[in-house]
């Protein structure tokens, strides 16, 4: 959307900046301006000044400054167009639209027609009920996805006693007043707000529902702040309370229709958790059964034109309002509310779906450090690993993800009641970062006492690390950290080491052959001339022996094979020397084409054979041995003389 500058200026001119900011931050008159403690940094003495006549604000402490648009963008972490639309509506300025038809269609999706004559409802006694609830498998305490395809004869559609009349319902509710004579257009936002108010009212009339929240440790302030409610135990309570709004209730998914054409309410005899979007508007509901034997335990209202589960986090609006600093993703509604009540704002939960990339990006805008809290059981561990996998592509430098694994049989709600806010804060602060969680999770899957296990761990880790952004340093640092934990020692070359490293050909023949074996162990066959001549107590002989010993276990990837060999190296001091050698050599100066490498290995093998045989010839005192050595030496020299020389090092 392209907005002309003149329109933007008009919106800013018509916005009372003092009134706008005062609705978020209490302002006091101070001379010609208004002051407050800055909302963008911590301070005890007010240094934040708002000038109504000039239409701008400025903080002398942190230099935050701007106009009405920038204030809402920074204070509420919203984008430009979103803020501009709100301010335009407040100022009575119409924003230009490119496609009027699209605007009309969007408006139609968010509205419905109220019926002047209430929709005739079938008698509730037509809907039969069963005496026993229908059990639906559910393995999670977290808010479940919307519950579609309900059986018309299930507990969710009928009264427990088999009679859907109002006689059994102890707390009756007033009918909505008649609508005007003519049908009126109404918005889904207005309707869902009225339903939220109705559910809030019903909570005050239902002692068992209120007792449920009391048992869960919620006080009056929390119940009011989170607008908790109760959905009556009657199959058509919404149709009776809102008889002119059936179309809207169906658009919201709060009234469903069976295959036989009968209507019923989705949420019934459940405590209600209104779900608010980032602007604080109610857009949907979560309903929790008050008895644990009722399945599913949680039902969310389905997605609608105003409710997209993947884009909303429960508690995000409340956390922003509380100016949360630490952000924690938990699994359930009660976890969020219990932590806020305990003085830990910043707790949020996904709505019946797994945490996704959009959720993480939303929270990273609040704070570059986000902690995820998961149950300590297998399901919690699997959820943590899935979140780790999907988070990797967005973990740019500066962002940090931590994993808080809770004790067995505990969730944040139960834990905060036992340990208090101080104990849970300590757990959050000590939660392991992604690097620790990744290593510890992989380490229990492999036997790290053997090089094969270390190699497989590095292989699995590499698959994960490859998902990280390529242009950041975290990718390299994480790989380096894992190598060090496995005792492989070599950290890889920094740019400075590469700049000062020596060319491959500047090293001795033995070091050249050793480097080739470490970087390209599959070329060991080209060095077969050395197998019986190289000393197995020296690095080159030891490398040849290890490659022969673990030939079938060596990873195909050259880098992984290098870490495998370093992990298998039996002498720690020698391994340290090898790592130093790897740092000193610019192996990139080699032509890595297989044909070239094979020729280079054969060349080195012949030259080293000549060197080793000359050494043996000088040391032997036996004439017969000397003759054998000399014959073989002549054979090697013949091969050297008539060999096909390898290409130059660089090409």
C-alpha positions as CSV (number, residue, x, y, z in Angstrom):
1,X,0.0,0.0,0.0
2,X,1.4,3.4,-1.1
3,X,0.3,6.3,1.1
4,X,0.9,9.8,-0.1
5,X,3.0,11.9,2.2
6,X,0.2,14.5,2.4
7,X,-2.1,11.9,3.9
8,X,0.4,10.8,6.5
9,X,1.0,14.5,7.5
10,X,-2.7,15.0,7.8
11,X,-3.1,12.0,10.1
12,X,-0.2,13.3,12.3
13,X,-1.7,16.8,12.4
14,X,-5.1,15.5,13.5
15,X,-3.6,13.3,16.3
16,X,-3.4,14.7,19.8
17,X,0.0,13.3,20.7
18,X,-0.4,14.1,24.5
19,X,-3.8,12.3,24.5
20,X,-2.3,9.3,22.6
21,X,0.8,8.8,24.7
22,X,-1.1,9.5,28.0
23,X,-3.4,6.5,27.2
24,X,-0.2,4.4,27.5
25,X,2.1,6.3,29.8
26,X,0.8,8.6,32.6
27,X,2.0,12.2,31.7
28,X,2.3,15.2,34.0
29,X,2.2,18.8,32.9
30,X,5.6,20.5,33.2
31,X,5.7,24.0,31.8
32,X,5.0,23.9,28.1
33,X,5.4,20.1,27.8
34,X,4.3,17.0,29.5
35,X,6.8,14.6,31.2
36,X,7.0,11.0,32.3
37,X,9.6,8.3,33.0
38,X,10.7,7.1,29.6
39,X,8.8,4.0,28.4
40,X,11.8,2.9,26.3
41,X,14.4,2.6,29.1
42,X,14.5,2.2,32.9
43,X,14.8,5.5,34.8
44,X,13.7,6.9,38.1
45,X,13.7,10.6,37.2
46,X,11.4,11.7,34.3
47,X,13.3,12.7,31.2
48,X,10.7,11.9,28.6
49,X,9.0,15.1,27.2
50,X,6.0,15.3,25.0
51,X,5.2,18.5,23.1
52,X,1.6,18.8,22.0
53,X,2.0,21.9,19.8
54,X,5.0,20.5,18.0
55,X,3.7,17.0,17.8
56,X,6.8,15.2,18.8
57,X,8.4,13.5,21.9
58,X,12.0,13.3,23.1
59,X,13.8,11.5,25.8
60,X,17.0,13.2,27.1
61,X,18.1,9.9,28.7
62,X,18.1,7.5,25.7
63,X,17.4,10.0,22.9
64,X,14.2,8.2,21.8
65,X,12.2,10.7,19.7
66,X,9.6,10.9,17.1
67,X,5.9,11.4,16.4
68,X,2.6,9.6,17.0
69,X,3.4,6.9,14.4
70,X,6.9,6.1,15.7
71,X,5.7,6.0,19.3
72,X,3.1,3.3,18.6
73,X,5.5,1.4,16.3
74,X,8.2,1.3,19.0
75,X,5.9,1.0,22.1
76,X,3.7,-1.8,20.7
77,X,6.1,-3.4,18.2
78,X,3.8,-2.9,15.3
79,X,4.5,-2.1,11.6
80,X,4.0,1.2,9.9
81,X,0.8,0.4,7.9
82,X,-0.9,-1.2,10.9
83,X,-0.2,1.9,13.1
84,X,-1.2,4.3,10.3
85,X,-4.6,2.5,9.8
86,X,-5.4,2.9,13.6
87,X,-4.4,6.5,13.7
88,X,-6.3,7.3,10.5
89,X,-9.4,5.8,12.0
90,X,-8.9,7.8,15.2
91,X,-8.3,11.0,13.2
92,X,-11.2,10.4,10.7
93,X,-8.9,10.4,7.7
94,X,-9.7,8.0,4.9
95,X,-6.8,6.0,3.5
96,X,-6.7,5.5,-0.2
97,X,-7.2,2.0,-1.4
98,X,-6.0,0.6,-4.8
99,X,-8.8,-1.9,-5.2
100,X,-12.3,-0.8,-4.0
101,X,-13.7,-4.2,-4.8
102,X,-11.1,-5.9,-2.5
103,X,-12.0,-3.5,0.2
104,X,-15.7,-4.3,-0.1
105,X,-14.9,-8.1,0.0
106,X,-12.7,-7.7,3.1
107,X,-15.4,-5.7,4.8
108,X,-18.0,-8.4,4.0
109,X,-15.8,-11.1,5.4
110,X,-15.6,-9.3,8.8
111,X,-19.3,-8.5,9.0
112,X,-22.7,-10.3,9.0
113,X,-26.3,-9.4,8.8
114,X,-28.3,-9.3,12.0
115,X,-31.8,-10.7,11.6
116,X,-34.6,-8.5,12.7
117,X,-36.7,-11.6,13.2
118,X,-34.8,-14.1,15.3
119,X,-33.8,-17.3,13.5
120,X,-36.2,-20.1,14.5
121,X,-34.4,-22.7,16.4
122,X,-35.4,-26.4,16.6
123,X,-36.6,-27.5,20.0
124,X,-33.7,-28.6,22.1
125,X,-35.4,-31.8,22.9
126,X,-35.0,-32.8,19.3
127,X,-31.3,-33.3,20.0
128,X,-30.9,-36.5,21.9
129,X,-28.2,-37.2,24.4
130,X,-26.4,-40.1,25.7
131,X,-25.9,-40.9,29.4
132,X,-22.2,-41.3,29.0
133,X,-19.6,-38.8,27.6
134,X,-17.9,-39.9,24.4
135,X,-14.2,-40.2,25.1
136,X,-11.7,-38.7,22.6
137,X,-8.1,-39.5,23.0
138,X,-6.0,-36.6,24.1
139,X,-2.4,-36.8,25.3
140,X,-1.6,-33.2,26.0
141,X,-2.5,-30.7,28.6
142,X,-1.9,-27.9,26.2
143,X,-4.8,-26.1,24.4
144,X,-6.0,-28.5,21.8
145,X,-6.9,-27.7,18.2
146,X,-10.5,-26.9,17.4
147,X,-12.8,-29.9,17.9
148,X,-14.6,-30.5,14.7
149,X,-16.9,-33.3,13.6
150,X,-18.6,-33.6,16.9
151,X,-21.1,-36.4,17.2
152,X,-24.6,-35.0,17.6
153,X,-25.3,-37.5,20.4
154,X,-22.1,-36.7,22.3
155,X,-21.8,-35.2,25.7
156,X,-20.7,-32.0,24.1
157,X,-24.1,-31.5,22.4
158,X,-26.5,-32.6,25.1
159,X,-27.5,-32.3,28.7
160,X,-26.1,-34.9,31.1
161,X,-29.5,-36.1,32.0
162,X,-30.8,-36.5,28.5
163,X,-33.1,-33.5,28.6
164,X,-31.9,-30.3,26.9
165,X,-34.6,-28.1,28.3
166,X,-33.6,-25.3,30.6
167,X,-35.1,-27.0,33.6
168,X,-31.9,-28.6,34.6
169,X,-29.8,-25.5,34.2
170,X,-29.5,-23.8,37.5
171,X,-28.3,-20.4,36.4
172,X,-30.6,-18.9,33.7
173,X,-29.5,-15.9,31.6
174,X,-31.5,-13.1,30.1
175,X,-32.4,-13.1,26.5
176,X,-30.9,-10.4,24.3
177,X,-33.3,-7.5,23.6
178,X,-35.1,-7.6,20.2
179,X,-33.1,-6.2,17.3
180,X,-34.4,-3.2,15.3
181,X,-37.1,-3.7,12.8
182,X,-34.6,-3.7,9.9
183,X,-31.6,-6.0,9.4
184,X,-28.4,-4.3,10.5
185,X,-24.8,-4.9,9.5
186,X,-22.6,-5.9,12.5
187,X,-18.9,-6.8,12.8
188,X,-17.5,-10.1,14.0
189,X,-15.3,-8.2,16.4
190,X,-18.3,-6.6,18.1
191,X,-20.1,-9.9,18.3
192,X,-17.2,-11.9,19.8
193,X,-16.8,-9.1,22.4
194,X,-20.5,-9.4,23.4
195,X,-20.0,-13.2,23.7
196,X,-17.0,-12.7,25.9
197,X,-19.0,-10.4,28.2
198,X,-21.8,-13.0,28.4
199,X,-19.3,-15.7,29.4
200,X,-17.8,-13.4,32.0
201,X,-21.3,-12.8,33.5
202,X,-22.0,-16.5,33.5
203,X,-18.9,-17.2,35.6
204,X,-20.3,-15.1,38.4
205,X,-23.5,-17.2,38.3
206,X,-21.9,-20.6,38.4
207,X,-20.2,-21.5,41.7
208,X,-18.7,-24.8,40.4
209,X,-16.9,-22.9,37.6
210,X,-15.7,-20.2,39.9
211,X,-14.5,-23.0,42.4
212,X,-12.5,-24.5,39.5
213,X,-10.4,-21.3,39.2
214,X,-10.1,-21.1,43.0
215,X,-8.7,-24.6,43.1
216,X,-6.2,-23.5,40.4
217,X,-5.0,-20.7,42.6
218,X,-6.3,-17.7,40.6
219,X,-7.3,-14.6,42.5
220,X,-10.1,-12.1,41.7
221,X,-7.6,-9.7,40.0
222,X,-6.4,-12.4,37.6
223,X,-9.9,-13.6,36.8
224,X,-11.0,-10.1,35.9
225,X,-7.8,-9.1,34.1
226,X,-7.8,-12.2,31.9
227,X,-11.6,-11.9,31.5
228,X,-12.2,-15.6,32.4
229,X,-15.7,-16.9,32.0
230,X,-18.0,-19.9,31.8
231,X,-20.0,-21.5,28.9
232,X,-23.3,-22.7,30.2
233,X,-24.2,-26.4,30.1
234,X,-27.0,-26.0,27.5
235,X,-26.9,-27.0,23.8
236,X,-28.3,-23.7,22.5
237,X,-27.3,-21.1,25.0
238,X,-25.8,-18.8,22.4
239,X,-28.8,-19.0,20.1
240,X,-31.0,-18.1,23.0
241,X,-28.8,-15.2,24.2
242,X,-28.1,-13.9,20.7
243,X,-31.1,-14.9,18.6
244,X,-30.5,-12.2,16.0
245,X,-26.8,-13.1,15.4
246,X,-26.9,-16.7,14.4
247,X,-25.1,-15.9,11.1
248,X,-22.3,-14.2,12.9
249,X,-21.9,-17.0,15.5
250,X,-21.6,-19.5,12.7
251,X,-19.0,-17.4,11.0
252,X,-17.1,-17.4,14.3
253,X,-17.5,-21.2,14.6
254,X,-19.2,-20.9,18.0
255,X,-22.3,-22.5,16.6
256,X,-21.8,-25.6,14.6
257,X,-24.3,-27.6,12.4
258,X,-24.6,-31.4,12.4
259,X,-25.0,-33.4,9.2
260,X,-28.6,-33.6,10.0
261,X,-28.9,-29.8,10.0
262,X,-29.2,-29.3,13.8
263,X,-27.3,-26.4,15.4
264,X,-25.3,-26.8,18.7
265,X,-22.8,-24.7,20.5
266,X,-19.1,-25.6,20.3
267,X,-18.2,-24.7,23.9
268,X,-20.5,-26.1,26.6
269,X,-20.0,-26.5,30.4
270,X,-16.5,-25.3,30.2
271,X,-14.5,-22.6,31.8
272,X,-13.6,-20.0,29.1
273,X,-10.3,-18.3,28.3
274,X,-10.9,-15.4,25.9
275,X,-8.1,-15.0,23.3
276,X,-7.0,-11.5,22.5
277,X,-5.0,-10.4,19.4
278,X,-2.0,-8.0,19.7
279,X,-4.4,-5.0,19.8
280,X,-6.3,-6.4,22.8
281,X,-9.5,-7.4,20.9
282,X,-11.1,-10.7,21.7
283,X,-11.0,-12.9,18.6
284,X,-11.7,-16.4,19.9
285,X,-12.1,-18.6,22.9
286,X,-10.5,-21.6,24.6
287,X,-12.7,-23.9,26.6
288,X,-11.4,-26.3,29.3
289,X,-13.5,-29.1,30.8
290,X,-13.8,-28.8,34.6
291,X,-13.4,-32.5,35.0
292,X,-10.2,-34.4,33.9
293,X,-12.3,-37.4,32.7
294,X,-14.0,-35.2,30.0
295,X,-12.2,-35.5,26.6
296,X,-11.0,-33.5,24.9
297,X,-9.8,-31.5,27.8
298,X,-9.3,-28.3,25.7
299,X,-11.4,-27.1,22.8
300,X,-10.5,-23.9,20.9
301,X,-12.9,-22.0,18.8
302,X,-12.0,-22.7,15.1
303,X,-10.2,-20.2,12.9
304,X,-12.3,-17.5,11.4
305,X,-11.9,-14.3,9.5
306,X,-10.7,-12.6,12.7
307,X,-8.9,-15.5,14.3
308,X,-5.7,-17.1,12.9
309,X,-4.2,-19.5,15.4
310,X,-0.7,-19.6,13.9
311,X,-0.4,-15.8,14.1
312,X,-1.5,-15.3,17.7
313,X,0.1,-16.1,21.0
314,X,-2.0,-16.3,24.1
315,X,-0.8,-13.7,26.6
316,X,1.1,-11.6,24.1
317,X,-1.2,-8.5,24.5
318,X,-1.1,-8.8,28.3
319,X,2.7,-9.2,28.3
320,X,3.2,-6.2,26.1
321,X,0.9,-4.2,28.3
322,X,2.9,-5.2,31.4
323,X,6.1,-4.2,29.6
324,X,7.6,-7.6,30.0
325,X,11.4,-8.0,29.7
326,X,11.9,-11.8,29.9
327,X,9.8,-13.9,27.4
328,X,8.9,-17.5,28.0
329,X,6.9,-19.8,25.8
330,X,4.8,-22.3,27.8
331,X,2.2,-24.9,26.8
332,X,-1.1,-23.9,28.4
333,X,-3.5,-21.1,29.3
334,X,-3.2,-21.8,33.0
335,X,0.6,-21.7,32.8
336,X,0.5,-18.2,31.2
337,X,-2.0,-16.8,33.8
338,X,-0.3,-18.4,36.8
339,X,3.1,-16.9,35.8
340,X,1.7,-13.5,35.2
341,X,-0.1,-13.6,38.6
342,X,3.2,-14.6,40.2
343,X,4.9,-11.5,38.8
344,X,6.4,-13.1,35.7
345,X,4.9,-11.3,32.7
346,X,6.2,-12.4,29.4
347,X,4.8,-15.9,29.5
348,X,2.9,-16.8,26.3
349,X,1.4,-20.0,24.7
350,X,0.6,-21.2,21.2
351,X,-3.0,-21.9,20.6
352,X,-3.5,-25.6,20.1
353,X,-0.6,-25.8,17.6
354,X,3.1,-26.3,17.9
355,X,5.3,-23.2,18.3
356,X,6.1,-21.9,14.8
357,X,8.5,-19.6,13.1
358,X,6.0,-16.7,13.2
359,X,5.7,-17.0,16.9
360,X,9.4,-16.9,17.4
361,X,9.9,-13.9,15.1
362,X,7.2,-12.1,17.0
363,X,8.9,-12.7,20.4
364,X,12.4,-11.9,19.0
365,X,11.0,-8.4,18.2
366,X,10.3,-8.1,22.0
367,X,13.6,-9.5,23.2
368,X,16.5,-11.2,21.3
369,X,16.5,-13.8,24.1
370,X,13.5,-16.2,24.3
371,X,13.2,-19.2,26.6
372,X,11.0,-22.2,25.9
373,X,9.6,-24.2,28.8
374,X,8.7,-27.9,28.1
375,X,7.5,-30.8,30.2
376,X,10.2,-33.2,31.1
377,X,8.4,-36.2,29.6
378,X,9.0,-37.7,26.2
379,X,6.3,-35.6,24.6
380,X,7.9,-32.5,26.0
381,X,11.3,-33.5,24.7
382,X,9.9,-34.1,21.2
383,X,8.2,-30.7,21.2
384,X,11.5,-29.1,22.3
385,X,13.4,-30.8,19.5
386,X,10.8,-29.8,16.9
387,X,11.0,-26.2,18.0
388,X,14.8,-26.3,17.9
389,X,14.7,-27.5,14.3
390,X,12.3,-24.9,13.0
391,X,14.1,-22.1,14.9
392,X,17.5,-22.6,13.3
393,X,16.9,-20.7,10.0
394,X,15.9,-17.5,11.9
395,X,18.6,-17.6,14.6
396,X,20.6,-14.7,13.2
397,X,23.5,-13.3,15.2
398,X,22.3,-11.7,18.4
399,X,19.3,-13.9,18.8
400,X,19.3,-16.5,21.6
401,X,17.0,-19.4,22.3
402,X,17.1,-21.2,25.6
403,X,15.4,-24.5,26.7
404,X,13.9,-24.9,30.1
405,X,13.1,-28.6,30.7
406,X,10.9,-28.9,33.7
407,X,11.0,-31.7,36.3
408,X,8.9,-34.8,35.7
409,X,5.1,-34.4,36.4
410,X,5.4,-30.6,36.6
411,X,4.3,-27.7,34.5
412,X,5.0,-23.9,35.1
413,X,1.7,-23.6,36.9
414,X,2.4,-26.3,39.4
415,X,6.1,-25.3,39.7
416,X,5.5,-21.7,40.5
417,X,3.2,-22.6,43.3
418,X,5.8,-24.8,44.8
419,X,9.0,-22.8,44.2
420,X,7.5,-19.3,43.9
421,X,8.5,-16.6,41.4
422,X,12.0,-16.5,42.7
423,X,12.7,-20.2,42.2
424,X,11.2,-20.2,38.7
425,X,13.1,-17.1,37.8
426,X,16.3,-18.9,38.8
427,X,15.4,-21.8,36.6
428,X,14.7,-19.5,33.6
429,X,18.0,-17.7,34.1
430,X,19.9,-21.0,34.3
431,X,18.1,-22.6,31.3
432,X,20.6,-24.1,28.9
433,X,21.2,-22.3,25.6
434,X,20.5,-24.0,22.3
435,X,24.1,-25.1,21.9
436,X,24.0,-27.1,25.2
437,X,20.5,-28.5,24.5
438,X,21.6,-29.7,21.0
439,X,24.8,-31.4,22.3
440,X,23.1,-33.0,25.3
441,X,20.2,-34.3,23.2
442,X,22.5,-35.8,20.6
443,X,25.0,-37.1,23.2
444,X,22.5,-39.5,24.7
445,X,21.8,-41.0,21.3
446,X,25.4,-42.1,20.6
447,X,28.2,-43.9,22.4
448,X,30.9,-41.1,22.7
449,X,33.5,-43.6,24.1
450,X,34.2,-44.6,20.5
451,X,35.1,-42.6,17.4
452,X,32.2,-44.0,15.5
453,X,29.8,-42.4,18.1
454,X,31.6,-39.1,17.9
455,X,31.5,-39.1,14.1
456,X,27.7,-39.9,14.1
457,X,27.1,-37.1,16.5
458,X,29.0,-34.6,14.3
459,X,27.1,-35.9,11.3
460,X,23.7,-35.3,13.0
461,X,24.8,-32.0,14.3
462,X,26.0,-30.9,10.9
463,X,22.6,-31.5,9.5
464,X,21.1,-29.1,12.1
465,X,23.9,-26.5,11.8
466,X,23.4,-26.4,8.0
467,X,19.9,-24.9,8.7
468,X,21.4,-21.8,10.4
469,X,21.8,-18.6,8.4
470,X,25.0,-18.8,6.3
471,X,25.9,-15.1,6.7
472,X,26.3,-15.2,10.5
473,X,29.0,-16.2,12.9
474,X,26.8,-18.4,15.1
475,X,26.9,-21.2,12.5
476,X,30.7,-21.5,12.8
477,X,30.8,-20.9,16.5
478,X,28.3,-23.6,17.2
479,X,30.2,-26.1,15.1
480,X,33.4,-25.1,16.9
481,X,31.8,-25.6,20.3
482,X,30.6,-29.1,19.5
483,X,34.1,-30.1,18.2
484,X,35.7,-28.9,21.5
485,X,33.1,-30.8,23.6
486,X,34.0,-34.0,21.7
487,X,37.7,-33.5,22.4
488,X,38.5,-33.1,18.7
489,X,40.6,-30.0,19.6
490,X,40.8,-28.5,16.1
491,X,38.7,-25.4,15.9
492,X,39.0,-24.8,12.2
493,X,40.8,-21.8,10.7
494,X,40.0,-18.3,11.4
495,X,40.5,-15.7,8.6
496,X,43.7,-14.6,10.3
497,X,45.1,-18.1,10.4
498,X,44.3,-18.6,6.7
499,X,46.0,-15.4,5.9
500,X,49.3,-16.4,7.7
501,X,49.2,-20.1,6.9
502,X,51.9,-21.8,4.8
503,X,51.3,-23.3,1.4
504,X,51.0,-27.1,1.2
505,X,54.2,-27.6,-0.7
506,X,56.3,-25.7,1.9
507,X,55.9,-28.6,4.4
508,X,58.0,-31.8,4.5
509,X,57.0,-34.9,2.4
510,X,55.7,-36.7,5.5
511,X,53.6,-33.8,6.6
512,X,52.2,-33.4,3.1
513,X,51.2,-37.0,2.9
514,X,49.7,-36.8,6.5
515,X,47.7,-33.8,5.6
516,X,46.3,-35.4,2.5
517,X,45.3,-38.5,4.5
518,X,43.5,-36.4,7.1
519,X,41.7,-34.2,4.6
520,X,41.1,-37.0,2.0
521,X,41.3,-40.4,3.7
522,X,39.7,-42.1,0.7
523,X,43.0,-41.5,-1.1
524,X,44.8,-43.9,1.3
525,X,44.9,-46.6,-1.5
526,X,47.1,-44.3,-3.6
527,X,49.6,-44.4,-0.7
528,X,49.7,-48.2,-0.4
529,X,53.4,-48.1,-1.2
530,X,54.0,-46.7,2.3
531,X,51.9,-49.2,4.3
532,X,54.8,-51.5,5.2
533,X,57.5,-48.8,5.3
534,X,56.0,-46.1,7.4
535,X,56.5,-46.3,11.2
536,X,53.2,-47.0,12.9
537,X,54.5,-45.1,16.0
538,X,54.8,-42.0,14.0
539,X,51.9,-39.8,12.8
540,X,51.9,-40.8,9.1
541,X,52.1,-44.6,9.9
542,X,49.4,-44.1,12.6
543,X,47.1,-42.4,10.2
544,X,47.5,-45.2,7.6
545,X,46.8,-47.8,10.3
546,X,43.7,-45.9,11.6
547,X,42.2,-45.5,8.1
548,X,42.8,-49.2,7.4
549,X,41.2,-50.1,10.8
550,X,38.1,-48.0,10.4
551,X,37.7,-48.0,6.6
552,X,34.1,-49.2,6.6
553,X,33.1,-46.7,9.4
554,X,34.6,-43.6,7.9
555,X,32.0,-41.0,6.9
556,X,31.8,-40.2,3.2
557,X,31.9,-36.5,3.9
558,X,35.6,-35.4,4.0
559,X,35.2,-33.0,6.9
560,X,33.3,-35.5,9.0
561,X,36.0,-38.1,8.3
562,X,38.6,-35.7,9.5
563,X,36.8,-35.3,12.9
564,X,36.3,-39.0,13.0
565,X,40.1,-39.6,12.7
566,X,40.9,-36.8,15.2
567,X,38.5,-38.4,17.6
568,X,40.0,-41.8,17.1
569,X,43.6,-40.6,17.5
570,X,45.0,-42.5,20.5
571,X,47.7,-40.0,21.6
572,X,46.4,-36.7,23.0
573,X,49.7,-34.9,22.6
574,X,50.1,-36.0,19.0
575,X,46.5,-35.0,18.3
576,X,47.3,-31.5,19.6
577,X,50.3,-31.3,17.3
578,X,48.0,-32.4,14.4
579,X,45.6,-29.6,15.1
580,X,48.4,-27.2,15.1
581,X,49.6,-28.5,11.8
582,X,46.1,-28.2,10.3
583,X,46.0,-24.6,11.4
584,X,49.4,-23.9,9.8
585,X,48.6,-25.3,6.3
586,X,46.6,-23.7,3.6
587,X,45.1,-26.8,2.1
588,X,42.9,-24.7,-0.1
589,X,45.9,-24.1,-2.3
590,X,45.4,-27.7,-3.6
591,X,43.5,-28.7,-6.6
592,X,40.9,-31.0,-4.9
593,X,39.9,-32.9,-8.1
594,X,40.0,-36.6,-7.4
595,X,42.3,-37.4,-10.4
596,X,44.8,-34.7,-9.3
597,X,44.7,-35.8,-5.6
598,X,45.3,-39.4,-6.6
599,X,48.3,-38.5,-8.7
600,X,49.7,-36.3,-6.0
601,X,49.4,-39.1,-3.4
602,X,51.2,-41.6,-5.7
603,X,53.9,-39.0,-6.3
604,X,54.4,-38.5,-2.6
605,X,54.3,-42.2,-1.9
606,X,57.1,-42.9,-4.3
607,X,59.3,-40.0,-3.0
608,X,58.7,-41.2,0.6
609,X,59.4,-44.8,-0.3
610,X,62.8,-43.6,-1.8
611,X,63.5,-41.7,1.4
612,X,62.5,-44.6,3.7
613,X,64.5,-47.1,1.7
614,X,67.6,-44.9,1.6
615,X,67.3,-44.7,5.4
616,X,67.0,-48.4,5.8
617,X,69.9,-49.0,3.4
618,X,72.2,-46.8,5.5
619,X,71.1,-48.6,8.8
620,X,71.3,-52.2,7.7
621,X,74.4,-54.4,8.3
622,X,73.2,-57.4,6.5
623,X,74.4,-57.9,2.9
624,X,71.3,-59.9,1.9
625,X,69.0,-57.3,3.4
626,X,71.0,-54.5,1.7
627,X,70.6,-56.3,-1.7
628,X,66.8,-56.6,-1.2
629,X,66.5,-53.0,-0.2
630,X,68.6,-51.8,-3.1
631,X,66.6,-53.8,-5.6
632,X,63.4,-52.3,-4.3
633,X,65.0,-48.8,-4.3
634,X,66.0,-49.2,-8.0
635,X,62.4,-50.2,-8.7
636,X,61.0,-47.1,-7.0
637,X,63.5,-44.8,-8.8
638,X,62.5,-46.4,-12.1
639,X,58.9,-45.5,-11.3
640,X,59.9,-42.0,-10.3
641,X,61.9,-41.5,-13.5
642,X,59.1,-42.7,-15.8
643,X,56.1,-41.5,-13.8
644,X,53.4,-39.1,-15.1
645,X,53.9,-36.0,-13.1
646,X,50.8,-34.5,-11.4
647,X,49.5,-31.1,-12.4
648,X,50.6,-28.0,-10.7
649,X,49.3,-27.4,-7.2
650,X,46.8,-24.7,-8.1
651,X,45.3,-26.3,-11.1
